[in-house]
Amino acid sequence: MTAEEKKDHIAQTFMEMAKTMPIKDIRVGELITKAGVSRATFYRLFHDKYDVMNWTYQKVEQPAINERPALADVESWAYPGFAYI
C-alpha cells in the first residue's frame, strides 16, 4: 500500500468514526487500531487527528467546492446577504 493509499484509508476510517462520535472524542490510538496501521505510520503521514481532518478537506471537500464557482466565490453570494445585518 502506498503512502497516499494509507492516507486515504486513515482518512476514511476517521470519517467513519466521526459519523458516530464527536471529533474531540476520537483518539489516535483508537483510530490506528480501527485503520490497522501502526502509530509510527500514522505520525509519518499526519501530525495529529486535525491534520487528518484538514487533509480530507483539502482532498475531498475543496475540489468539490472549486467545481461549483458559485460556491467558491463567497463574495458573490455571502456578502450581499450580510449587508442587512
All heavy atoms as an XYZ file, in Angstrom:
696
protein
N       0.850     -1.173      0.000
C       0.000      0.000      0.000
C       0.902      1.244      0.000
O       1.802      1.357      0.813
C      -0.889     -0.023      1.260
C      -1.962      1.022      1.273
S      -3.017      1.027      2.762
C      -4.016     -0.415      2.542
N       0.626      2.177     -0.918
C       1.427      3.402     -0.998
C       1.059      4.357      0.139
O       0.027      4.179      0.800
C       1.184      4.126     -2.335
O      -0.166      4.614     -2.357
C       1.438      3.221     -3.529
N       1.889      5.355      0.343
C       1.619      6.353      1.385
C       0.281      7.047      1.124
O      -0.497      7.282      2.060
C       2.749      7.367      1.457
N       0.004      7.357     -0.130
C      -1.257      8.020     -0.475
C      -2.450      7.113     -0.171
O      -3.478      7.575      0.341
C      -1.252      8.410     -1.954
C      -2.373      9.316     -2.360
C      -2.244     10.737     -1.842
O      -1.171     11.134     -1.356
O      -3.241     11.472     -1.930
N      -2.319      5.834     -0.452
C      -3.388      4.881     -0.141
C      -3.581      4.746      1.367
O      -4.715      4.637      1.849
C      -3.074      3.518     -0.762
C      -3.170      3.503     -2.274
C      -2.630      2.230     -2.901
O      -1.762      1.567     -2.308
O      -3.080      1.914     -4.022
N      -2.479      4.766      2.112
C      -2.583      4.707      3.579
C      -3.284      5.943      4.112
O      -4.126      5.860      5.004
C      -1.204      4.562      4.206
C      -0.605      3.187      4.021
C       0.784      3.114      4.601
C       1.420      1.779      4.256
N       2.812      1.703      4.662
N      -2.927      7.108      3.559
C      -3.591      8.341      3.982
C      -5.087      8.261      3.696
O      -5.911      8.632      4.544
C      -2.985      9.555      3.267
C      -1.668      9.987      3.814
C      -1.161     11.193      3.046
C      -0.610     12.205      4.008
N      -0.162     13.424      3.335
N      -5.433      7.803      2.510
C      -6.850      7.641      2.156
C      -7.562      6.716      3.142
O      -8.668      7.010      3.590
C      -6.993      7.062      0.746
C      -6.789      8.080     -0.353
O      -6.969      9.291     -0.106
O      -6.459      7.655     -1.469
N      -6.914      5.611      3.465
C      -7.513      4.622      4.369
C      -7.704      5.205      5.773
O      -8.762      5.050      6.380
C      -6.651      3.362      4.411
C      -7.189      2.313      5.314
N      -8.381      1.658      5.072
C      -6.714      1.808      6.485
C      -8.616      0.795      6.055
N      -7.615      0.871      6.918
N      -6.689      5.886      6.276
C      -6.788      6.503      7.601
C      -7.882      7.565      7.592
O      -8.699      7.640      8.523
C      -5.434      7.096      8.035
C      -4.427      5.974      8.286
C      -5.585      7.978      9.272
C      -2.981      6.436      8.431
N      -7.919      8.382      6.558
C      -8.932      9.438      6.464
C     -10.339      8.841      6.389
O     -11.265      9.351      7.027
C      -8.657     10.314      5.252
N     -10.494      7.779      5.632
C     -11.810      7.130      5.531
C     -12.233      6.578      6.894
O     -13.388      6.729      7.299
C     -11.770      6.004      4.487
C     -13.093      5.329      4.263
C     -14.134      6.272      3.690
O     -13.825      7.130      2.879
N     -15.364      6.118      4.105
N     -11.306      5.960      7.589
C     -11.595      5.434      8.926
C     -11.971      6.573      9.864
O     -12.930      6.473     10.636
C     -10.383      4.658      9.476
O     -10.048      3.612      8.551
C     -10.679      4.057     10.837
N     -11.237      7.669      9.789
C     -11.529      8.844     10.611
C     -12.943      9.356     10.334
O     -13.701      9.637     11.267
C     -10.499      9.937     10.330
C     -10.722     11.196     11.116
C     -10.241     11.315     12.404
C     -11.414     12.266     10.568
C     -10.441     12.463     13.136
C     -11.622     13.422     11.284
C     -11.134     13.522     12.573
N     -13.307      9.467      9.078
C     -14.630      9.979      8.737
C     -15.735      9.027      9.193
O     -16.798      9.469      9.620
C     -14.724     10.248      7.234
C     -13.764     11.336      6.755
S     -13.831     12.876      7.708
C     -15.448     13.452      7.263
N     -15.481      7.733      9.110
C     -16.461      6.765      9.612
C     -16.646      6.931     11.121
O     -17.767      6.886     11.624
C     -16.035      5.337      9.279
C     -16.160      4.983      7.812
C     -17.596      5.055      7.303
O     -18.514      4.610      8.018
O     -17.795      5.577      6.191
N     -15.548      7.124     11.832
C     -15.632      7.326     13.278
C     -16.359      8.627     13.605
O     -17.140      8.690     14.562
C     -14.231      7.321     13.903
C     -13.551      5.969     13.857
S     -11.849      6.019     14.457
C     -12.132      6.287     16.218
N     -16.121      9.661     12.801
C     -16.740     10.962     13.047
C     -18.252     10.926     12.846
O     -18.959     11.802     13.345
C     -16.106     12.011     12.136
N     -18.755      9.924     12.167
C     -20.202      9.779     11.999
C     -20.878      9.334     13.287
O     -22.070      9.552     13.466
C     -20.507      8.764     10.897
C     -20.171      9.239      9.516
C     -20.469      8.143      8.506
C     -20.057      8.549      7.113
N     -20.264      7.467      6.135
N     -20.112      8.687     14.169
C     -20.721      8.109     15.369
C     -20.266      8.761     16.667
O     -20.784      8.412     17.732
C     -20.415      6.601     15.457
O     -19.003      6.419     15.521
C     -20.980      5.866     14.248
N     -19.292      9.678     16.590
C     -18.816     10.339     17.806
C     -18.261     11.713     17.468
O     -17.841     11.951     16.334
C     -17.743      9.504     18.512
C     -16.453      9.347     17.725
S     -15.137      8.447     18.577
C     -15.869      6.864     18.817
N     -18.259     12.619     18.439
C     -17.678     13.938     18.196
C     -16.184     13.816     17.890
O     -15.498     12.948     18.444
C     -17.890     14.689     19.509
C     -18.913     13.911     20.256
C     -18.827     12.491     19.775
N     -15.690     14.674     17.033
C     -14.279     14.634     16.661
C     -13.384     14.779     17.880
O     -12.342     14.139     17.971
C     -13.982     15.701     15.593
C     -14.658     15.278     14.287
C     -12.481     15.886     15.384
C     -14.662     16.320     13.203
N     -13.809     15.582     18.850
C     -12.988     15.775     20.050
C     -12.785     14.475     20.830
O     -11.815     14.332     21.563
C     -13.587     16.848     20.956
C     -14.899     16.462     21.592
C     -15.424     17.566     22.491
C     -16.701     17.189     23.180
N     -16.590     16.153     24.160
N     -13.680     13.512     20.634
C     -13.580     12.238     21.344
C     -12.797     11.165     20.585
O     -12.522     10.097     21.117
C     -14.974     11.697     21.673
C     -15.701     12.559     22.686
O     -15.028     13.332     23.405
O     -16.939     12.465     22.756
N     -12.455     11.435     19.335
C     -11.682     10.467     18.555
C     -10.233     10.518     19.015
O      -9.621     11.576     19.055
C     -11.772     10.764     17.041
C     -13.221     10.594     16.565
C     -10.831      9.837     16.253
C     -13.446     11.000     15.117
N      -9.712      9.386     19.403
C      -8.322      9.283     19.865
C      -7.484      8.601     18.791
O      -7.954      7.681     18.105
C      -8.238      8.467     21.159
C      -9.100      9.006     22.296
C      -8.481     10.272     22.868
N      -9.287     10.801     23.956
C      -9.888     11.979     23.906
N      -9.796     12.740     22.842
N     -10.595     12.409     24.924
N      -6.250      9.055     18.661
C      -5.354      8.486     17.652
C      -5.201      6.984     17.872
O      -5.214      6.207     16.922
C      -3.988      9.202     17.639
C      -2.986      8.464     16.758
C      -4.148     10.639     17.157
N      -5.092      6.561     19.112
C      -4.935      5.133     19.400
C      -6.092      4.305     18.865
O      -5.886      3.235     18.274
N      -7.303      4.798     19.043
C      -8.474      4.083     18.540
C      -8.522      4.146     17.006
O      -8.852      3.156     16.345
C      -9.739      4.700     19.124
C     -10.989      3.938     18.804
C     -12.216      4.520     19.470
O     -12.105      5.514     20.219
O     -13.300      3.978     19.227
N      -8.156      5.283     16.454
C      -8.143      5.447     15.002
C      -7.170      4.479     14.340
O      -7.520      3.792     13.376
C      -7.785      6.893     14.643
C      -7.592      7.224     13.165
C      -8.845      6.910     12.349
C      -7.189      8.686     13.006
N      -5.970      4.385     14.874
C      -4.980      3.495     14.248
C      -5.358      2.026     14.414
O      -5.083      1.214     13.529
C      -3.542      3.775     14.742
C      -3.397      3.510     16.229
C      -3.107      5.173     14.364
C      -1.978      3.628     16.761
N      -6.000      1.700     15.525
C      -6.453      0.324     15.717
C      -7.506     -0.035     14.671
O      -7.427     -1.077     14.024
C      -7.020      0.130     17.138
O      -5.980      0.376     18.080
C      -7.570     -1.274     17.328
N      -8.489      0.849     14.500
C      -9.552      0.587     13.525
C      -9.022      0.597     12.098
O      -9.502     -0.150     11.247
C     -10.674      1.608     13.672
C     -11.497      1.389     14.915
C     -12.662      2.360     14.987
C     -13.388      2.184     16.286
N     -14.675      1.561     16.166
N      -8.031      1.453     11.833
C      -7.470      1.539     10.480
C      -6.460      0.426     10.214
O      -6.131      0.150      9.065
C      -6.808      2.895     10.271
N      -5.958     -0.193     11.275
C      -4.993     -1.270     11.105
C      -3.613     -0.786     10.689
O      -2.926     -1.450      9.919
N      -3.221      0.389     11.193
C      -1.885      0.924     10.909
C      -1.161      1.162     12.226
O      -1.783      1.301     13.272
C      -1.931      2.232     10.089
C      -2.577      2.002      8.734
C      -2.643      3.345     10.835
N       0.138      1.228     12.157
C       0.917      1.465     13.372
C       0.925      2.952     13.721
O       0.666      3.809     12.872
C       2.348      0.980     13.179
O       3.024      1.823     12.261
N       1.237      3.238     14.955
C       1.362      4.624     15.408
C       2.458      5.340     14.611
O       2.304      6.497     14.224
C       1.659      4.659     16.914
C       1.599      6.037     17.519
C       1.695      5.988     19.047
N       0.539      5.362     19.646
C      -0.590      5.998     19.966
N      -0.702      7.277     19.725
N      -1.590      5.363     20.521
N       3.557      4.639     14.341
C       4.657      5.230     13.575
C       4.189      5.618     12.169
O       4.531      6.690     11.669
C       5.835      4.261     13.504
N       3.411      4.736     11.546
C       2.890      5.042     10.213
C       1.978      6.253     10.263
O       2.073      7.157      9.426
C       2.128      3.836      9.633
O       3.040      2.752      9.467
C       1.478      4.164      8.301
N       1.089      6.281     11.251
C       0.178      7.421     11.380
C       0.962      8.725     11.481
O       0.695      9.674     10.738
C      -0.733      7.267     12.607
C      -1.637      8.455     12.806
C      -2.854      8.524     12.148
C      -1.267      9.508     13.630
C      -3.683      9.629     12.310
C      -2.082     10.611     13.799
C      -3.300     10.669     13.131
N       1.935      8.777     12.385
C       2.671     10.022     12.609
C       3.667     10.332     11.491
O       4.092     11.475     11.348
C       3.335     10.020     13.980
C       2.323     10.276     15.070
C       1.963      9.275     15.969
C       1.694     11.504     15.175
C       1.019      9.501     16.948
C       0.739     11.743     16.149
C       0.406     10.740     17.034
O      -0.545     10.978     18.008
N       4.001      9.355     10.680
C       4.815      9.634      9.499
C       3.961     10.361      8.450
O       4.447     11.192      7.697
C       5.394      8.344      8.925
C       6.372      8.573      7.785
C       7.128      7.326      7.333
N       6.266      6.169      7.084
C       6.217      5.081      7.854
N       6.988      4.972      8.928
N       5.423      4.078      7.562
N       2.670     10.055      8.422
C       1.771     10.614      7.419
C       1.027     11.870      7.888
O       0.709     12.738      7.070
C       0.748      9.550      7.000
C       1.330      8.280      6.379
C       0.242      7.225      6.209
C       1.984      8.599      5.048
N       0.730     11.952      9.179
C      -0.059     13.058      9.732
C       0.559     13.549     11.035
O       1.180     12.776     11.752
C      -1.499     12.607     10.014
C      -2.262     12.188      8.790
C      -2.509     10.851      8.537
C      -2.745     13.131      7.893
C      -3.226     10.452      7.415
C      -3.461     12.741      6.768
C      -3.703     11.402      6.534
N       0.305     14.813     11.360
C       0.780     15.363     12.634
C      -0.135     14.951     13.786
O       0.336     14.656     14.886
C       0.852     16.888     12.581
C       1.849     17.392     11.600
N       3.204     17.317     11.814
C       1.693     17.957     10.392
C       3.832     17.824     10.778
N       2.944     18.214      9.894
N      -1.438     14.980     13.530
C      -2.431     14.645     14.546
C      -3.774     14.416     13.867
O      -3.862     14.435     12.638
C      -2.534     15.757     15.601
C      -2.814     17.131     15.011
O      -3.377     17.211     13.889
O      -2.473     18.136     15.646
N      -4.841     14.214     14.654
C      -6.148     13.931     14.055
C      -6.686     15.133     13.287
O      -7.417     14.980     12.319
C      -7.148     13.473     15.110
C      -7.532     14.529     16.122
C      -8.491     13.962     17.149
C      -8.813     14.984     18.218
N      -9.682     14.404     19.240
N      -6.303     16.334     13.685
C      -6.752     17.523     12.972
C      -6.073     17.645     11.611
O      -6.652     18.183     10.671
C      -6.531     18.768     13.830
C      -7.297     18.667     15.124
C      -6.653     18.405     16.320
C      -8.688     18.779     15.139
C      -7.356     18.275     17.504
C      -9.404     18.647     16.313
C      -8.737     18.389     17.496
O      -9.446     18.261     18.660
N      -4.880     17.121     11.508
C      -4.192     17.068     10.222
C      -4.922     16.104      9.285
O      -5.040     16.375      8.084
C      -2.737     16.654     10.424
C      -1.865     16.866      9.199
O      -2.192     17.736      8.375
O      -0.832     16.175      9.090
N      -5.433     15.013      9.815
C      -6.237     14.076      9.016
C      -7.478     14.801      8.497
O      -7.825     14.711      7.313
C      -6.667     12.831      9.834
C      -7.581     11.922      9.009
C      -5.467     12.068     10.347
N      -8.128     15.540      9.379
C      -9.331     16.268      9.006
C      -9.013     17.318      7.924
O      -9.736     17.433      6.929
C      -9.913     16.937     10.248
C     -11.309     17.436     10.088
S     -12.076     17.875     11.660
C     -10.995     19.155     12.247
N      -7.935     18.054      8.098
C      -7.540     19.059      7.122
C      -7.193     18.415      5.777
O      -7.598     18.902      4.723
C      -6.355     19.870      7.654
C      -5.950     20.968      6.712
O      -6.776     21.767      6.285
N      -4.678     21.014      6.373
N      -6.449     17.317      5.815
C      -6.063     16.620      4.589
C      -7.310     16.145      3.844
O      -7.399     16.271      2.620
C      -5.144     15.452      4.919
C      -4.623     14.738      3.718
C      -3.528     15.061      2.969
C      -5.184     13.572      3.106
N      -3.383     14.165      1.942
C      -4.377     13.237      1.997
C      -6.279     12.773      3.397
C      -4.639     12.151      1.189
C      -6.546     11.687      2.584
C      -5.728     11.388      1.492
N      -8.272     15.612      4.587
C      -9.511     15.131      3.983
C     -10.255     16.290      3.327
O     -10.745     16.175      2.206
C     -10.408     14.453      5.035
O      -9.678     13.376      5.627
C     -11.686     13.922      4.422
N     -10.314     17.411      4.010
C     -10.974     18.593      3.449
C     -10.286     19.020      2.154
O     -10.948     19.272      1.147
C     -10.958     19.737      4.459
C     -11.477     21.025      3.876
C     -12.842     21.239      3.740
C     -10.608     22.014      3.440
C     -13.328     22.405      3.179
C     -11.080     23.184      2.874
C     -12.437     23.373      2.754
O     -12.906     24.529      2.196
N      -8.963     19.100      2.194
C      -8.212     19.534      1.014
C      -8.391     18.572     -0.161
O      -8.453     18.985     -1.307
C      -6.714     19.663      1.341
C      -6.397     20.757      2.324
C      -6.738     22.139      1.798
O      -6.581     22.429      0.632
N      -7.208     22.990      2.674
N      -8.465     17.305      0.130
C      -8.551     16.295     -0.927
C      -9.973     16.098     -1.446
O     -10.173     15.872     -2.633
C      -8.014     14.964     -0.413
C      -8.027     13.891     -1.476
C      -7.183     12.730     -1.106
C      -7.417     11.592     -2.023
N      -6.571     11.327     -3.040
N     -10.955     16.192     -0.575
C     -12.324     15.848     -0.958
C     -13.225     17.076     -1.087
O     -13.840     17.300     -2.128
C     -12.939     14.859      0.058
C     -14.371     14.538     -0.294
C     -12.108     13.597      0.142
N     -13.297     17.859     -0.025
C     -14.260     18.958      0.007
C     -13.852     20.137     -0.873
O     -14.672     20.677     -1.605
C     -14.479     19.438      1.443
C     -14.989     18.361      2.377
C     -16.350     17.817      1.974
O     -17.153     18.557      1.378
O     -16.612     16.639      2.260
N     -12.610     20.557     -0.783
C     -12.179     21.733     -1.536
C     -12.340     21.547     -3.043
O     -12.858     22.443     -3.708
C     -10.741     22.108     -1.178
C     -10.329     23.463     -1.717
C     -11.157     24.606     -1.175
O     -11.392     24.705      0.008
N     -11.621     25.472     -2.051
N     -11.945     20.404     -3.611
C     -12.181     20.226     -5.058
C     -13.665     20.297     -5.427
O     -14.020     20.841     -6.473
C     -11.601     18.844     -5.348
C     -10.567     18.647     -4.297
C     -11.134     19.321     -3.070
N     -14.530     19.782     -4.572
C     -15.969     19.831     -4.844
C     -16.458     21.275     -4.847
O     -17.273     21.670     -5.689
C     -16.731     19.007     -3.819
N     -15.959     22.068     -3.923
C     -16.329     23.485     -3.878
C     -15.797     24.210     -5.106
O     -16.493     25.028     -5.707
C     -15.812     24.136     -2.577
C     -16.603     23.591     -1.386
C     -15.906     25.653     -2.642
C     -16.034     23.980     -0.040
N     -14.570     23.907     -5.490
C     -13.972     24.563     -6.646
C     -14.691     24.237     -7.950
O     -14.643     25.020     -8.885
C     -12.495     24.206     -6.765
C     -11.680     24.832     -5.668
O     -12.103     25.783     -5.017
N     -10.501     24.296     -5.435
N     -15.355     23.092     -8.000
C     -16.112     22.720     -9.192
C     -17.394     23.520     -9.314
O     -18.009     23.555    -10.362
C     -16.449     21.226     -9.175
C     -15.246     20.341     -9.415
C     -15.585     18.867     -9.297
O     -16.784     18.519     -9.189
O     -14.642     18.063     -9.294
N     -17.798     24.149     -8.233
C     -19.012     24.959     -8.218
C     -18.618     26.413     -8.010
O     -18.557     26.871     -6.878
C     -19.936     24.506     -7.103
C     -20.224     23.025     -7.156
C     -21.589     22.620     -7.211
N     -22.550     23.673     -7.110
C     -23.821     23.446     -7.189
N     -24.244     22.245     -7.347
N     -24.685     24.435     -7.102
N     -18.339     27.132     -9.085
C     -17.854     28.508     -8.957
C     -18.751     29.389     -8.092
O     -18.269     30.258     -7.377
C     -17.827     29.013    -10.400
C     -17.751     27.801    -11.237
C     -18.453     26.715    -10.462
N     -20.050     29.153     -8.121
C     -20.945     29.968     -7.303
C     -20.659     29.781     -5.819
O     -20.826     30.693     -5.027
C     -22.399     29.624     -7.609
N     -20.230     28.585     -5.410
C     -19.896     28.349     -4.008
C     -18.492     28.852     -3.682
O     -18.240     29.336     -2.587
C     -19.984     26.855     -3.679
C     -21.369     26.235     -3.730
C     -21.275     24.739     -3.453
C     -22.305     26.893     -2.750
N     -17.573     28.713     -4.616
C     -16.194     29.119     -4.386
C     -16.066     30.633     -4.281
O     -15.209     31.142     -3.570
C     -15.291     28.590     -5.494
N     -16.929     31.377     -4.959
C     -16.879     32.833     -4.938
C     -17.781     33.356     -3.824
O     -18.892     33.827     -4.053
C     -17.303     33.390     -6.293
C     -17.202     34.900     -6.351
O     -16.482     35.476     -5.514
O     -17.842     35.490     -7.241
N     -17.290     33.278     -2.613
C     -18.064     33.651     -1.430
C     -18.558     35.089     -1.526
O     -19.690     35.400     -1.147
C     -17.226     33.452     -0.143
C     -17.907     34.052      1.060
C     -16.945     31.988      0.068
N     -17.734     35.964     -2.036
C     -18.110     37.377     -2.096
C     -19.372     37.604     -2.921
O     -20.136     38.526     -2.644
C     -16.958     38.210     -2.648
C     -15.791     38.268     -1.695
C     -14.624     39.074     -2.243
O     -14.763     39.693     -3.312
O     -13.584     39.073     -1.582
N     -19.600     36.767     -3.910
C     -20.753     36.977     -4.783
C     -22.077     36.619     -4.113
O     -23.110     37.138     -4.489
C     -20.597     36.186     -6.076
O     -20.742     34.806     -5.826
N     -22.061     35.744     -3.112
C     -23.319     35.343     -2.506
C     -23.412     35.623     -1.012
O     -24.494     35.854     -0.494
C     -23.632     33.877     -2.792
C     -22.626     32.898     -2.274
C     -21.543     32.425     -2.932
C     -22.608     32.277     -0.985
N     -20.844     31.553     -2.139
C     -21.476     31.439     -0.937
C     -23.434     32.354      0.133
C     -21.150     30.681      0.184
C     -23.117     31.596      1.248
C     -21.986     30.773      1.267
N     -22.311     35.634     -0.306
C     -22.395     35.808      1.149
C     -22.448     37.278      1.557
O     -23.276     37.666      2.375
C     -21.217     35.125      1.831
N     -21.592     38.090      1.014
C     -21.505     39.472      1.465
C     -22.767     40.291      1.204
O     -23.169     41.064      2.065
C     -20.268     40.149      0.883
C     -18.989     39.547      1.406
C     -17.956     39.219      0.562
C     -18.839     39.286      2.765
C     -16.780     38.639      1.040
C     -17.671     38.710      3.257
C     -16.643     38.397      2.388
O     -15.507     37.834      2.868
N     -23.445     40.146      0.079
C     -24.693     40.889     -0.093
C     -25.733     40.554      0.991
O     -26.458     41.421      1.448
C     -25.189     40.469     -1.471
C     -23.944     40.096     -2.200
C     -23.051     39.465     -1.158
N     -25.751     39.305      1.404
C     -26.678     38.905      2.469
C     -26.335     39.517      3.814
O     -27.202     39.811      4.621
N     -25.044     39.772      4.039
C     -24.614     40.368      5.305
C     -24.884     41.874      5.343
O     -24.808     42.492      6.386
C     -23.139     40.112      5.553
C     -22.815     38.672      5.864
C     -21.823     38.003      5.176
C     -23.524     37.991      6.840
C     -21.544     36.684      5.449
C     -23.247     36.664      7.126
C     -22.247     36.004      6.428
N     -25.209     42.455      4.216
C     -25.441     43.893      4.173
C     -26.626     44.280      5.048
O     -26.709     45.403      5.538
C     -25.680     44.338      2.733
N     -27.548     43.354      5.281
C     -28.727     43.634      6.065
C     -28.537     43.428      7.549
O     -29.397     43.747      8.334
C     -29.903     42.776      5.568
C     -30.276     43.095      4.156
C     -29.930     42.257      3.107
C     -30.968     44.283      3.855
C     -30.263     42.560      1.813
C     -31.300     44.588      2.558
C     -30.943     43.729      1.537
O     -31.271     44.038      0.258
N     -27.396     42.894      7.931
C     -27.149     42.606      9.357
C     -26.536     43.807     10.024
O     -25.761     44.523      9.558
C     -26.230     41.375      9.492
C     -26.923     40.175      8.937
C     -25.838     41.154     10.952
C     -26.103     38.905      8.924
